Amino acid sequence: MAQRRVKVGSSVGLHARPAQIFCKAAAAQPTKVSIAAGDRGPVDARSILSVLGLGVGSGEEVVLSAADDTDGEAAVEALAELLATDLDAVPSS
């Protein structure tokens, strides 16, 4: 299993806008990725309601997981890099 721990870089955590950006990026990946925070989750990273339900705060560590294959490693790495940034500062698309 591909897995990566990362601290959330958004200044207010994974609230609506950062969660939307993250879930959109997760949906674009070629493999399913899960996200967990502490004892909450794992949930499907493509589901905005599930991600919001985790209640992830700024600086909180999350765990991203995907199937153990080339696509899984790449997907987890790409999403970890995204989560480490301040998604509140990303321009709207």
PDB file of N, CA, C and O in Angstrom:
ATOM      1  N   MET A   1       0.843  -1.182   0.000  1.00  0.00           N
ATOM      2  CA  MET A   1       0.000   0.000   0.000  1.00  0.00           C
ATOM      3  C   MET A   1       0.888   1.244   0.000  1.00  0.00           C
ATOM      4  O   MET A   1       1.827   1.345   0.789  1.00  0.00           O
ATOM      5  N   ALA A   2       0.587   2.174  -0.878  1.00  0.00           N
ATOM      6  CA  ALA A   2       1.280   3.460  -0.892  1.00  0.00           C
ATOM      7  C   ALA A   2       0.677   4.322   0.208  1.00  0.00           C
ATOM      8  O   ALA A   2      -0.544   4.440   0.313  1.00  0.00           O
ATOM      9  N   GLN A   3       1.531   4.921   1.023  1.00  0.00           N
ATOM     10  CA  GLN A   3       1.034   5.710   2.149  1.00  0.00           C
ATOM     11  C   GLN A   3       1.978   6.877   2.404  1.00  0.00           C
ATOM     12  O   GLN A   3       3.194   6.762   2.248  1.00  0.00           O
ATOM     13  N   ARG A   4       1.390   8.005   2.800  1.00  0.00           N
ATOM     14  CA  ARG A   4       2.204   9.190   3.092  1.00  0.00           C
ATOM     15  C   ARG A   4       1.531   9.999   4.183  1.00  0.00           C
ATOM     16  O   ARG A   4       0.322  10.227   4.143  1.00  0.00           O
ATOM     17  N   ARG A   5       2.317  10.432   5.156  1.00  0.00           N
ATOM     18  CA  ARG A   5       1.843  11.330   6.213  1.00  0.00           C
ATOM     19  C   ARG A   5       2.223  12.744   5.809  1.00  0.00           C
ATOM     20  O   ARG A   5       3.321  12.979   5.304  1.00  0.00           O
ATOM     21  N   VAL A   6       1.319  13.677   6.029  1.00  0.00           N
ATOM     22  CA  VAL A   6       1.585  15.073   5.661  1.00  0.00           C
ATOM     23  C   VAL A   6       0.806  15.987   6.600  1.00  0.00           C
ATOM     24  O   VAL A   6      -0.308  15.666   7.013  1.00  0.00           O
ATOM     25  N   LYS A   7       1.403  17.128   6.932  1.00  0.00           N
ATOM     26  CA  LYS A   7       0.710  18.144   7.729  1.00  0.00           C
ATOM     27  C   LYS A   7      -0.019  19.090   6.796  1.00  0.00           C
ATOM     28  O   LYS A   7       0.536  19.549   5.797  1.00  0.00           O
ATOM     29  N   VAL A   8      -1.264  19.377   7.131  1.00  0.00           N
ATOM     30  CA  VAL A   8      -2.102  20.248   6.306  1.00  0.00           C
ATOM     31  C   VAL A   8      -1.590  21.679   6.403  1.00  0.00           C
ATOM     32  O   VAL A   8      -1.459  22.229   7.497  1.00  0.00           O
ATOM     33  N   GLY A   9      -1.301  22.277   5.247  1.00  0.00           N
ATOM     34  CA  GLY A   9      -0.718  23.608   5.197  1.00  0.00           C
ATOM     35  C   GLY A   9      -1.717  24.746   5.142  1.00  0.00           C
ATOM     36  O   GLY A   9      -1.336  25.897   5.354  1.00  0.00           O
ATOM     37  N   SER A  10      -2.984  24.467   4.865  1.00  0.00           N
ATOM     38  CA  SER A  10      -3.976  25.543   4.786  1.00  0.00           C
ATOM     39  C   SER A  10      -4.147  26.198   6.145  1.00  0.00           C
ATOM     40  O   SER A  10      -4.203  25.522   7.173  1.00  0.00           O
ATOM     41  N   SER A  11      -4.227  27.508   6.138  1.00  0.00           N
ATOM     42  CA  SER A  11      -4.234  28.279   7.384  1.00  0.00           C
ATOM     43  C   SER A  11      -5.427  27.993   8.290  1.00  0.00           C
ATOM     44  O   SER A  11      -5.343  28.217   9.497  1.00  0.00           O
ATOM     45  N   VAL A  12      -6.514  27.513   7.745  1.00  0.00           N
ATOM     46  CA  VAL A  12      -7.675  27.163   8.578  1.00  0.00           C
ATOM     47  C   VAL A  12      -8.076  25.700   8.413  1.00  0.00           C
ATOM     48  O   VAL A  12      -9.190  25.319   8.771  1.00  0.00           O
ATOM     49  N   GLY A  13      -7.179  24.883   7.878  1.00  0.00           N
ATOM     50  CA  GLY A  13      -7.464  23.466   7.726  1.00  0.00           C
ATOM     51  C   GLY A  13      -8.248  23.150   6.474  1.00  0.00           C
ATOM     52  O   GLY A  13      -8.330  23.957   5.549  1.00  0.00           O
ATOM     53  N   LEU A  14      -8.826  21.955   6.461  1.00  0.00           N
ATOM     54  CA  LEU A  14      -9.583  21.525   5.283  1.00  0.00           C
ATOM     55  C   LEU A  14     -11.050  21.922   5.414  1.00  0.00           C
ATOM     56  O   LEU A  14     -11.925  21.073   5.583  1.00  0.00           O
ATOM     57  N   HIS A  15     -11.299  23.220   5.333  1.00  0.00           N
ATOM     58  CA  HIS A  15     -12.681  23.697   5.302  1.00  0.00           C
ATOM     59  C   HIS A  15     -13.151  23.657   3.850  1.00  0.00           C
ATOM     60  O   HIS A  15     -12.483  23.048   3.014  1.00  0.00           O
ATOM     61  N   ALA A  16     -14.271  24.283   3.528  1.00  0.00           N
ATOM     62  CA  ALA A  16     -14.929  24.113   2.229  1.00  0.00           C
ATOM     63  C   ALA A  16     -14.028  24.329   1.015  1.00  0.00           C
ATOM     64  O   ALA A  16     -13.939  23.444   0.165  1.00  0.00           O
ATOM     65  N   ARG A  17     -13.369  25.457   0.910  1.00  0.00           N
ATOM     66  CA  ARG A  17     -12.593  25.745  -0.308  1.00  0.00           C
ATOM     67  C   ARG A  17     -11.363  24.838  -0.443  1.00  0.00           C
ATOM     68  O   ARG A  17     -11.173  24.242  -1.503  1.00  0.00           O
ATOM     69  N   PRO A  18     -10.528  24.713   0.582  1.00  0.00           N
ATOM     70  CA  PRO A  18      -9.395  23.785   0.450  1.00  0.00           C
ATOM     71  C   PRO A  18      -9.842  22.338   0.219  1.00  0.00           C
ATOM     72  O   PRO A  18      -9.209  21.613  -0.548  1.00  0.00           O
ATOM     73  N   ALA A  19     -10.910  21.918   0.866  1.00  0.00           N
ATOM     74  CA  ALA A  19     -11.405  20.551   0.682  1.00  0.00           C
ATOM     75  C   ALA A  19     -11.876  20.351  -0.754  1.00  0.00           C
ATOM     76  O   ALA A  19     -11.665  19.286  -1.336  1.00  0.00           O
ATOM     77  N   GLN A  20     -12.505  21.360  -1.320  1.00  0.00           N
ATOM     78  CA  GLN A  20     -12.976  21.267  -2.707  1.00  0.00           C
ATOM     79  C   GLN A  20     -11.802  21.133  -3.662  1.00  0.00           C
ATOM     80  O   GLN A  20     -11.849  20.323  -4.587  1.00  0.00           O
ATOM     81  N   ILE A  21     -10.761  21.907  -3.455  1.00  0.00           N
ATOM     82  CA  ILE A  21      -9.560  21.836  -4.299  1.00  0.00           C
ATOM     83  C   ILE A  21      -8.910  20.457  -4.157  1.00  0.00           C
ATOM     84  O   ILE A  21      -8.529  19.842  -5.152  1.00  0.00           O
ATOM     85  N   PHE A  22      -8.787  19.979  -2.925  1.00  0.00           N
ATOM     86  CA  PHE A  22      -8.183  18.678  -2.663  1.00  0.00           C
ATOM     87  C   PHE A  22      -8.995  17.549  -3.299  1.00  0.00           C
ATOM     88  O   PHE A  22      -8.432  16.679  -3.964  1.00  0.00           O
ATOM     89  N   CYS A  23     -10.314  17.558  -3.099  1.00  0.00           N
ATOM     90  CA  CYS A  23     -11.164  16.485  -3.629  1.00  0.00           C
ATOM     91  C   CYS A  23     -11.163  16.478  -5.156  1.00  0.00           C
ATOM     92  O   CYS A  23     -11.188  15.412  -5.772  1.00  0.00           O
ATOM     93  N   LYS A  24     -11.136  17.642  -5.758  1.00  0.00           N
ATOM     94  CA  LYS A  24     -11.073  17.733  -7.217  1.00  0.00           C
ATOM     95  C   LYS A  24      -9.770  17.111  -7.722  1.00  0.00           C
ATOM     96  O   LYS A  24      -9.772  16.385  -8.717  1.00  0.00           O
ATOM     97  N   ALA A  25      -8.666  17.392  -7.043  1.00  0.00           N
ATOM     98  CA  ALA A  25      -7.375  16.808  -7.411  1.00  0.00           C
ATOM     99  C   ALA A  25      -7.381  15.295  -7.188  1.00  0.00           C
ATOM    100  O   ALA A  25      -6.816  14.551  -7.988  1.00  0.00           O
ATOM    101  N   ALA A  26      -8.012  14.839  -6.114  1.00  0.00           N
ATOM    102  CA  ALA A  26      -8.096  13.404  -5.832  1.00  0.00           C
ATOM    103  C   ALA A  26      -8.922  12.690  -6.908  1.00  0.00           C
ATOM    104  O   ALA A  26      -8.584  11.581  -7.321  1.00  0.00           O
ATOM    105  N   ALA A  27      -9.995  13.328  -7.353  1.00  0.00           N
ATOM    106  CA  ALA A  27     -10.844  12.731  -8.388  1.00  0.00           C
ATOM    107  C   ALA A  27     -10.119  12.626  -9.726  1.00  0.00           C
ATOM    108  O   ALA A  27     -10.453  11.775 -10.550  1.00  0.00           O
ATOM    109  N   ALA A  28      -9.135  13.482  -9.942  1.00  0.00           N
ATOM    110  CA  ALA A  28      -8.373  13.465 -11.192  1.00  0.00           C
ATOM    111  C   ALA A  28      -7.287  12.393 -11.205  1.00  0.00           C
ATOM    112  O   ALA A  28      -6.680  12.144 -12.247  1.00  0.00           O
ATOM    113  N   GLN A  29      -7.035  11.760 -10.067  1.00  0.00           N
ATOM    114  CA  GLN A  29      -5.995  10.736  -9.985  1.00  0.00           C
ATOM    115  C   GLN A  29      -6.490   9.437 -10.636  1.00  0.00           C
ATOM    116  O   GLN A  29      -7.690   9.161 -10.634  1.00  0.00           O
ATOM    117  N   PRO A  30      -5.577   8.647 -11.186  1.00  0.00           N
ATOM    118  CA  PRO A  30      -5.977   7.399 -11.852  1.00  0.00           C
ATOM    119  C   PRO A  30      -6.323   6.254 -10.895  1.00  0.00           C
ATOM    120  O   PRO A  30      -6.734   5.181 -11.337  1.00  0.00           O
ATOM    121  N   THR A  31      -6.162   6.475  -9.604  1.00  0.00           N
ATOM    122  CA  THR A  31      -6.466   5.448  -8.616  1.00  0.00           C
ATOM    123  C   THR A  31      -7.138   6.084  -7.401  1.00  0.00           C
ATOM    124  O   THR A  31      -6.970   7.276  -7.146  1.00  0.00           O
ATOM    125  N   LYS A  32      -7.891   5.291  -6.661  1.00  0.00           N
ATOM    126  CA  LYS A  32      -8.598   5.783  -5.482  1.00  0.00           C
ATOM    127  C   LYS A  32      -7.614   6.028  -4.337  1.00  0.00           C
ATOM    128  O   LYS A  32      -6.756   5.195  -4.043  1.00  0.00           O
ATOM    129  N   VAL A  33      -7.758   7.190  -3.701  1.00  0.00           N
ATOM    130  CA  VAL A  33      -6.931   7.559  -2.558  1.00  0.00           C
ATOM    131  C   VAL A  33      -7.844   7.769  -1.354  1.00  0.00           C
ATOM    132  O   VAL A  33      -8.936   8.321  -1.489  1.00  0.00           O
ATOM    133  N   SER A  34      -7.400   7.333  -0.184  1.00  0.00           N
ATOM    134  CA  SER A  34      -8.134   7.543   1.066  1.00  0.00           C
ATOM    135  C   SER A  34      -7.357   8.514   1.936  1.00  0.00           C
ATOM    136  O   SER A  34      -6.136   8.628   1.826  1.00  0.00           O
ATOM    137  N   ILE A  35      -8.080   9.213   2.805  1.00  0.00           N
ATOM    138  CA  ILE A  35      -7.466  10.143   3.747  1.00  0.00           C
ATOM    139  C   ILE A  35      -8.002   9.846   5.143  1.00  0.00           C
ATOM    140  O   ILE A  35      -9.187   9.567   5.323  1.00  0.00           O
ATOM    141  N   ALA A  36      -7.108   9.910   6.123  1.00  0.00           N
ATOM    142  CA  ALA A  36      -7.481   9.705   7.526  1.00  0.00           C
ATOM    143  C   ALA A  36      -6.773  10.751   8.374  1.00  0.00           C
ATOM    144  O   ALA A  36      -5.696  11.232   8.021  1.00  0.00           O
ATOM    145  N   ALA A  37      -7.390  11.093   9.492  1.00  0.00           N
ATOM    146  CA  ALA A  37      -6.806  12.061  10.430  1.00  0.00           C
ATOM    147  C   ALA A  37      -6.989  11.518  11.840  1.00  0.00           C
ATOM    148  O   ALA A  37      -8.113  11.407  12.330  1.00  0.00           O
ATOM    149  N   GLY A  38      -5.888  11.183  12.484  1.00  0.00           N
ATOM    150  CA  GLY A  38      -5.984  10.604  13.824  1.00  0.00           C
ATOM    151  C   GLY A  38      -6.797   9.332  13.783  1.00  0.00           C
ATOM    152  O   GLY A  38      -6.494   8.427  13.005  1.00  0.00           O
ATOM    153  N   ASP A  39      -7.829   9.248  14.611  1.00  0.00           N
ATOM    154  CA  ASP A  39      -8.693   8.064  14.617  1.00  0.00           C
ATOM    155  C   ASP A  39      -9.937   8.262  13.748  1.00  0.00           C
ATOM    156  O   ASP A  39     -10.884   7.479  13.821  1.00  0.00           O
ATOM    157  N   ARG A  40      -9.924   9.316  12.925  1.00  0.00           N
ATOM    158  CA  ARG A  40     -11.056   9.623  12.036  1.00  0.00           C
ATOM    159  C   ARG A  40     -10.713   9.157  10.616  1.00  0.00           C
ATOM    160  O   ARG A  40      -9.671   9.521  10.071  1.00  0.00           O
ATOM    161  N   GLY A  41     -11.583   8.368  10.040  1.00  0.00           N
ATOM    162  CA  GLY A  41     -11.353   7.865   8.695  1.00  0.00           C
ATOM    163  C   GLY A  41     -10.759   6.474   8.745  1.00  0.00           C
ATOM    164  O   GLY A  41     -10.705   5.869   9.816  1.00  0.00           O
ATOM    165  N   PRO A  42     -10.318   5.959   7.631  1.00  0.00           N
ATOM    166  CA  PRO A  42     -10.120   6.629   6.358  1.00  0.00           C
ATOM    167  C   PRO A  42     -11.429   6.820   5.590  1.00  0.00           C
ATOM    168  O   PRO A  42     -12.386   6.059   5.735  1.00  0.00           O
ATOM    169  N   VAL A  43     -11.426   7.875   4.764  1.00  0.00           N
ATOM    170  CA  VAL A  43     -12.558   8.164   3.892  1.00  0.00           C
ATOM    171  C   VAL A  43     -12.027   8.359   2.473  1.00  0.00           C
ATOM    172  O   VAL A  43     -10.835   8.582   2.263  1.00  0.00           O
ATOM    173  N   ASP A  44     -12.925   8.272   1.522  1.00  0.00           N
ATOM    174  CA  ASP A  44     -12.591   8.473   0.116  1.00  0.00           C
ATOM    175  C   ASP A  44     -12.197   9.936  -0.098  1.00  0.00           C
ATOM    176  O   ASP A  44     -12.983  10.839   0.186  1.00  0.00           O
ATOM    177  N   ALA A  45     -10.991  10.166  -0.596  1.00  0.00           N
ATOM    178  CA  ALA A  45     -10.495  11.537  -0.799  1.00  0.00           C
ATOM    179  C   ALA A  45     -11.259  12.279  -1.884  1.00  0.00           C
ATOM    180  O   ALA A  45     -11.124  13.498  -1.998  1.00  0.00           O
ATOM    181  N   ARG A  46     -12.057  11.580  -2.683  1.00  0.00           N
ATOM    182  CA  ARG A  46     -12.851  12.230  -3.733  1.00  0.00           C
ATOM    183  C   ARG A  46     -14.162  12.791  -3.200  1.00  0.00           C
ATOM    184  O   ARG A  46     -14.826  13.563  -3.892  1.00  0.00           O
ATOM    185  N   SER A  47     -14.541  12.421  -1.997  1.00  0.00           N
ATOM    186  CA  SER A  47     -15.824  12.827  -1.424  1.00  0.00           C
ATOM    187  C   SER A  47     -15.672  14.048  -0.529  1.00  0.00           C
ATOM    188  O   SER A  47     -15.119  13.958   0.567  1.00  0.00           O
ATOM    189  N   ILE A  48     -16.160  15.185  -0.998  1.00  0.00           N
ATOM    190  CA  ILE A  48     -16.000  16.426  -0.223  1.00  0.00           C
ATOM    191  C   ILE A  48     -16.712  16.329   1.125  1.00  0.00           C
ATOM    192  O   ILE A  48     -16.189  16.819   2.126  1.00  0.00           O
ATOM    193  N   LEU A  49     -17.881  15.715   1.177  1.00  0.00           N
ATOM    194  CA  LEU A  49     -18.594  15.611   2.456  1.00  0.00           C
ATOM    195  C   LEU A  49     -17.823  14.742   3.449  1.00  0.00           C
ATOM    196  O   LEU A  49     -17.779  15.043   4.642  1.00  0.00           O
ATOM    197  N   SER A  50     -17.222  13.672   2.953  1.00  0.00           N
ATOM    198  CA  SER A  50     -16.431  12.802   3.826  1.00  0.00           C
ATOM    199  C   SER A  50     -15.180  13.517   4.322  1.00  0.00           C
ATOM    200  O   SER A  50     -14.828  13.417   5.497  1.00  0.00           O
ATOM    201  N   VAL A  51     -14.510  14.240   3.425  1.00  0.00           N
ATOM    202  CA  VAL A  51     -13.292  14.971   3.803  1.00  0.00           C
ATOM    203  C   VAL A  51     -13.632  16.066   4.815  1.00  0.00           C
ATOM    204  O   VAL A  51     -12.927  16.229   5.811  1.00  0.00           O
ATOM    205  N   LEU A  52     -14.703  16.812   4.567  1.00  0.00           N
ATOM    206  CA  LEU A  52     -15.125  17.847   5.521  1.00  0.00           C
ATOM    207  C   LEU A  52     -15.473  17.232   6.871  1.00  0.00           C
ATOM    208  O   LEU A  52     -15.212  17.827   7.917  1.00  0.00           O
ATOM    209  N   GLY A  53     -16.064  16.040   6.843  1.00  0.00           N
ATOM    210  CA  GLY A  53     -16.457  15.348   8.070  1.00  0.00           C
ATOM    211  C   GLY A  53     -15.283  14.959   8.960  1.00  0.00           C
ATOM    212  O   GLY A  53     -15.463  14.711  10.152  1.00  0.00           O
ATOM    213  N   LEU A  54     -14.091  14.906   8.392  1.00  0.00           N
ATOM    214  CA  LEU A  54     -12.905  14.591   9.200  1.00  0.00           C
ATOM    215  C   LEU A  54     -12.556  15.740  10.145  1.00  0.00           C
ATOM    216  O   LEU A  54     -11.923  15.520  11.178  1.00  0.00           O
ATOM    217  N   GLY A  55     -12.962  16.962   9.803  1.00  0.00           N
ATOM    218  CA  GLY A  55     -12.687  18.119  10.659  1.00  0.00           C
ATOM    219  C   GLY A  55     -11.206  18.397  10.823  1.00  0.00           C
ATOM    220  O   GLY A  55     -10.749  18.657  11.936  1.00  0.00           O
ATOM    221  N   VAL A  56     -10.453  18.346   9.744  1.00  0.00           N
ATOM    222  CA  VAL A  56      -9.003  18.523   9.797  1.00  0.00           C
ATOM    223  C   VAL A  56      -8.643  19.992   9.970  1.00  0.00           C
ATOM    224  O   VAL A  56      -9.094  20.849   9.210  1.00  0.00           O
ATOM    225  N   GLY A  57      -7.826  20.270  10.977  1.00  0.00           N
ATOM    226  CA  GLY A  57      -7.387  21.630  11.259  1.00  0.00           C
ATOM    227  C   GLY A  57      -6.030  21.937  10.647  1.00  0.00           C
ATOM    228  O   GLY A  57      -5.337  21.045  10.160  1.00  0.00           O
ATOM    229  N   SER A  58      -5.665  23.204  10.679  1.00  0.00           N
ATOM    230  CA  SER A  58      -4.371  23.655  10.157  1.00  0.00           C
ATOM    231  C   SER A  58      -3.235  22.979  10.912  1.00  0.00           C
ATOM    232  O   SER A  58      -3.248  22.917  12.142  1.00  0.00           O
ATOM    233  N   GLY A  59      -2.259  22.477  10.177  1.00  0.00           N
ATOM    234  CA  GLY A  59      -1.107  21.836  10.786  1.00  0.00           C
ATOM    235  C   GLY A  59      -1.344  20.423  11.266  1.00  0.00           C
ATOM    236  O   GLY A  59      -0.411  19.766  11.730  1.00  0.00           O
ATOM    237  N   GLU A  60      -2.572  19.939  11.167  1.00  0.00           N
ATOM    238  CA  GLU A  60      -2.878  18.572  11.607  1.00  0.00           C
ATOM    239  C   GLU A  60      -2.306  17.567  10.614  1.00  0.00           C
ATOM    240  O   GLU A  60      -2.341  17.788   9.404  1.00  0.00           O
ATOM    241  N   GLU A  61      -1.785  16.475  11.129  1.00  0.00           N
ATOM    242  CA  GLU A  61      -1.233  15.443  10.267  1.00  0.00           C
ATOM    243  C   GLU A  61      -2.337  14.516   9.771  1.00  0.00           C
ATOM    244  O   GLU A  61      -3.188  14.068  10.540  1.00  0.00           O
ATOM    245  N   VAL A  62      -2.305  14.240   8.472  1.00  0.00           N
ATOM    246  CA  VAL A  62      -3.234  13.291   7.866  1.00  0.00           C
ATOM    247  C   VAL A  62      -2.421  12.190   7.202  1.00  0.00           C
ATOM    248  O   VAL A  62      -1.228  12.346   6.943  1.00  0.00           O
ATOM    249  N   VAL A  63      -3.088  11.076   6.934  1.00  0.00           N
ATOM    250  CA  VAL A  63      -2.461   9.958   6.242  1.00  0.00           C
ATOM    251  C   VAL A  63      -3.216   9.712   4.948  1.00  0.00           C
ATOM    252  O   VAL A  63      -4.428   9.501   4.951  1.00  0.00           O
ATOM    253  N   LEU A  64      -2.479   9.742   3.839  1.00  0.00           N
ATOM    254  CA  LEU A  64      -3.040   9.431   2.529  1.00  0.00           C
ATOM    255  C   LEU A  64      -2.635   8.006   2.177  1.00  0.00           C
ATOM    256  O   LEU A  64      -1.490   7.616   2.406  1.00  0.00           O
ATOM    257  N   SER A  65      -3.556   7.226   1.627  1.00  0.00           N
ATOM    258  CA  SER A  65      -3.281   5.837   1.273  1.00  0.00           C
ATOM    259  C   SER A  65      -3.892   5.518  -0.081  1.00  0.00           C
ATOM    260  O   SER A  65      -4.951   6.036  -0.436  1.00  0.00           O
ATOM    261  N   ALA A  66      -3.207   4.654  -0.838  1.00  0.00           N
ATOM    262  CA  ALA A  66      -3.711   4.187  -2.127  1.00  0.00           C
ATOM    263  C   ALA A  66      -3.208   2.769  -2.354  1.00  0.00           C
ATOM    264  O   ALA A  66      -2.337   2.278  -1.636  1.00  0.00           O
ATOM    265  N   ALA A  67      -3.773   2.122  -3.368  1.00  0.00           N
ATOM    266  CA  ALA A  67      -3.337   0.764  -3.713  1.00  0.00           C
ATOM    267  C   ALA A  67      -1.845   0.762  -4.003  1.00  0.00           C
ATOM    268  O   ALA A  67      -1.295   1.756  -4.477  1.00  0.00           O
ATOM    269  N   ASP A  68      -1.204  -0.343  -3.720  1.00  0.00           N
ATOM    270  CA  ASP A  68       0.247  -0.449  -3.896  1.00  0.00           C
ATOM    271  C   ASP A  68       0.602  -0.716  -5.364  1.00  0.00           C
ATOM    272  O   ASP A  68       0.826  -1.858  -5.767  1.00  0.00           O
ATOM    273  N   ASP A  69       0.645   0.345  -6.136  1.00  0.00           N
ATOM    274  CA  ASP A  69       1.072   0.248  -7.525  1.00  0.00           C
ATOM    275  C   ASP A  69       1.680   1.580  -7.934  1.00  0.00           C
ATOM    276  O   ASP A  69       1.700   2.522  -7.141  1.00  0.00           O
ATOM    277  N   THR A  70       2.167   1.668  -9.143  1.00  0.00           N
ATOM    278  CA  THR A  70       2.813   2.894  -9.614  1.00  0.00           C
ATOM    279  C   THR A  70       1.863   4.080  -9.544  1.00  0.00           C
ATOM    280  O   THR A  70       2.261   5.162  -9.112  1.00  0.00           O
ATOM    281  N   ASP A  71       0.629   3.897  -9.957  1.00  0.00           N
ATOM    282  CA  ASP A  71      -0.347   4.989  -9.906  1.00  0.00           C
ATOM    283  C   ASP A  71      -0.617   5.421  -8.472  1.00  0.00           C
ATOM    284  O   ASP A  71      -0.791   6.611  -8.211  1.00  0.00           O
ATOM    285  N   GLY A  72      -0.655   4.485  -7.548  1.00  0.00           N
ATOM    286  CA  GLY A  72      -0.907   4.798  -6.145  1.00  0.00           C
ATOM    287  C   GLY A  72       0.190   5.640  -5.542  1.00  0.00           C
ATOM    288  O   GLY A  72      -0.088   6.619  -4.848  1.00  0.00           O
ATOM    289  N   GLU A  73       1.417   5.279  -5.792  1.00  0.00           N
ATOM    290  CA  GLU A  73       2.560   6.058  -5.278  1.00  0.00           C
ATOM    291  C   GLU A  73       2.521   7.487  -5.820  1.00  0.00           C
ATOM    292  O   GLU A  73       2.694   8.445  -5.067  1.00  0.00           O
ATOM    293  N   ALA A  74       2.295   7.623  -7.110  1.00  0.00           N
ATOM    294  CA  ALA A  74       2.275   8.940  -7.742  1.00  0.00           C
ATOM    295  C   ALA A  74       1.097   9.772  -7.234  1.00  0.00           C
ATOM    296  O   ALA A  74       1.241  10.971  -6.997  1.00  0.00           O
ATOM    297  N   ALA A  75      -0.057   9.143  -7.067  1.00  0.00           N
ATOM    298  CA  ALA A  75      -1.247   9.858  -6.602  1.00  0.00           C
ATOM    299  C   ALA A  75      -1.061  10.363  -5.171  1.00  0.00           C
ATOM    300  O   ALA A  75      -1.366  11.515  -4.865  1.00  0.00           O
ATOM    301  N   VAL A  76      -0.560   9.490  -4.305  1.00  0.00           N
ATOM    302  CA  VAL A  76      -0.344   9.871  -2.911  1.00  0.00           C
ATOM    303  C   VAL A  76       0.672  11.010  -2.831  1.00  0.00           C
ATOM    304  O   VAL A  76       0.475  11.959  -2.073  1.00  0.00           O
ATOM    305  N   GLU A  77       1.735  10.925  -3.592  1.00  0.00           N
ATOM    306  CA  GLU A  77       2.763  11.973  -3.586  1.00  0.00           C
ATOM    307  C   GLU A  77       2.198  13.312  -4.065  1.00  0.00           C
ATOM    308  O   GLU A  77       2.445  14.348  -3.447  1.00  0.00           O
ATOM    309  N   ALA A  78       1.443  13.291  -5.161  1.00  0.00           N
ATOM    310  CA  ALA A  78       0.872  14.529  -5.704  1.00  0.00           C
ATOM    311  C   ALA A  78      -0.099  15.172  -4.716  1.00  0.00           C
ATOM    312  O   ALA A  78      -0.077  16.388  -4.522  1.00  0.00           O
ATOM    313  N   LEU A  79      -0.949  14.358  -4.093  1.00  0.00           N
ATOM    314  CA  LEU A  79      -1.927  14.900  -3.150  1.00  0.00           C
ATOM    315  C   LEU A  79      -1.259  15.370  -1.861  1.00  0.00           C
ATOM    316  O   LEU A  79      -1.709  16.343  -1.257  1.00  0.00           O
ATOM    317  N   ALA A  80      -0.202  14.702  -1.433  1.00  0.00           N
ATOM    318  CA  ALA A  80       0.535  15.134  -0.238  1.00  0.00           C
ATOM    319  C   ALA A  80       1.165  16.504  -0.484  1.00  0.00           C
ATOM    320  O   ALA A  80       1.104  17.381   0.377  1.00  0.00           O
ATOM    321  N   GLU A  81       1.760  16.684  -1.638  1.00  0.00           N
ATOM    322  CA  GLU A  81       2.348  17.987  -1.976  1.00  0.00           C
ATOM    323  C   GLU A  81       1.282  19.074  -1.968  1.00  0.00           C
ATOM    324  O   GLU A  81       1.520  20.176  -1.473  1.00  0.00           O
ATOM    325  N   LEU A  82       0.114  18.772  -2.512  1.00  0.00           N
ATOM    326  CA  LEU A  82      -0.983  19.740  -2.541  1.00  0.00           C
ATOM    327  C   LEU A  82      -1.427  20.099  -1.120  1.00  0.00           C
ATOM    328  O   LEU A  82      -1.590  21.277  -0.804  1.00  0.00           O
ATOM    329  N   LEU A  83      -1.624  19.097  -0.267  1.00  0.00           N
ATOM    330  CA  LEU A  83      -2.084  19.346   1.102  1.00  0.00           C
ATOM    331  C   LEU A  83      -1.077  20.138   1.930  1.00  0.00           C
ATOM    332  O   LEU A  83      -1.460  20.860   2.851  1.00  0.00           O
ATOM    333  N   ALA A  84       0.187  20.007   1.612  1.00  0.00           N
ATOM    334  CA  ALA A  84       1.224  20.708   2.367  1.00  0.00           C
ATOM    335  C   ALA A  84       1.233  22.208   2.079  1.00  0.00           C
ATOM    336  O   ALA A  84       1.827  22.979   2.832  1.00  0.00           O
ATOM    337  N   THR A  85       0.585  22.624   1.005  1.00  0.00           N
ATOM    338  CA  THR A  85       0.537  24.043   0.657  1.00  0.00           C
ATOM    339  C   THR A  85      -0.671  24.704   1.318  1.00  0.00           C
ATOM    340  O   THR A  85      -1.560  24.027   1.834  1.00  0.00           O
ATOM    341  N   ASP A  86      -0.688  26.035   1.294  1.00  0.00           N
ATOM    342  CA  ASP A  86      -1.835  26.791   1.820  1.00  0.00           C
ATOM    343  C   ASP A  86      -2.865  26.901   0.700  1.00  0.00           C
ATOM    344  O   ASP A  86      -2.784  27.797  -0.140  1.00  0.00           O
ATOM    345  N   LEU A  87      -3.831  25.989   0.692  1.00  0.00           N
ATOM    346  CA  LEU A  87      -4.833  25.977  -0.365  1.00  0.00           C
ATOM    347  C   LEU A  87      -5.740  27.191  -0.327  1.00  0.00           C
ATOM    348  O   LEU A  87      -6.444  27.460  -1.301  1.00  0.00           O
ATOM    349  N   ASP A  88      -5.740  27.933   0.773  1.00  0.00           N
ATOM    350  CA  ASP A  88      -6.516  29.177   0.823  1.00  0.00           C
ATOM    351  C   ASP A  88      -5.902  30.224  -0.098  1.00  0.00           C
ATOM    352  O   ASP A  88      -6.592  31.147  -0.533  1.00  0.00           O
ATOM    353  N   ALA A  89      -4.618  30.090  -0.397  1.00  0.00           N
ATOM    354  CA  ALA A  89      -3.919  31.063  -1.228  1.00  0.00           C
ATOM    355  C   ALA A  89      -3.957  30.713  -2.718  1.00  0.00           C
ATOM    356  O   ALA A  89      -3.485  31.494  -3.545  1.00  0.00           O
ATOM    357  N   VAL A  90      -4.512  29.548  -3.071  1.00  0.00           N
ATOM    358  CA  VAL A  90      -4.587  29.124  -4.465  1.00  0.00           C
ATOM    359  C   VAL A  90      -5.709  29.893  -5.153  1.00  0.00           C
ATOM    360  O   VAL A  90      -6.832  29.924  -4.651  1.00  0.00           O
ATOM    361  N   PRO A  91      -5.418  30.520  -6.309  1.00  0.00           N
ATOM    362  CA  PRO A  91      -6.475  31.251  -7.042  1.00  0.00           C
ATOM    363  C   PRO A  91      -7.617  30.316  -7.434  1.00  0.00           C
ATOM    364  O   PRO A  91      -7.396  29.137  -7.707  1.00  0.00           O
ATOM    365  N   SER A  92      -8.823  30.843  -7.459  1.00  0.00           N
ATOM    366  CA  SER A  92      -9.991  30.057  -7.889  1.00  0.00           C
ATOM    367  C   SER A  92      -9.854  29.703  -9.349  1.00  0.00           C
ATOM    368  O   SER A  92      -9.322  30.478 -10.145  1.00  0.00           O
ATOM    369  N   SER A  93     -10.346  28.501  -9.703  1.00  0.00           N
ATOM    370  CA  SER A  93     -10.292  28.104 -11.130  1.00  0.00           C
ATOM    371  C   SER A  93     -11.673  28.015 -11.706  1.00  0.00           C
ATOM    372  O   SER A  93     -11.830  27.698 -12.885  1.00  0.00           O
TER     373      SER A  93
END
